[in-house]
Amino acid sequence: MKICCKCKRELPYECFSKNKNEKDGYHRECKEDVKAYQLANKEYLKSYQQKYQSVYRTENYDKLMGYDAEWRKNNRDKVRSYVAKSNAKNPQRMKDYMKAYNQRKKNKNDQ
C-alpha cells in the first residue's frame, strides 16, 4: 500500500505507475489523479509539448538525423516493405512523384 501525495488516499501499488527514479519504484501520484490533471490541462500540455518538440528538433537536428539514418541502415527490410506497401496503396502518387523527380533530374543535368 502507498499514500498518494495529491489525494492523500492509501491505495495498492497497482494504482500507481512505475517510476524507477523513486525509492519504491512508483510515482507519487495515483493514476486517477494524473489522468484528471491531464484532462483538466489538455490544451496547455498540448501547446507546451508542441513548443518543446519544435525547439528541441531545431537545436538537435543533426543528432536526430543521425539516429534516423542509423535506424534506417539497421532496418532496411522494414523500410523497404513499408515503402512497397505505401507505393502499392498509392500508385498515382508514386507516378506523380517519379515524374517530378525525373523532371528535377533533367533540369539539373541541363544546367
SULDAVEN-V765877 format. One record per pair of residues at least 24 apart in sequence whose C-alpha atoms are under 7 Angstrom apart, sorted by the first residue. I is the first residue (numbers start at 1). GAP is how many residues later the second one is. If there is no record, write none. Layout:
i=I gap=GAP
i=I gap=GAP
//
This chain:
i=4 gap=24
i=4 gap=25
i=4 gap=26
i=5 gap=24
//
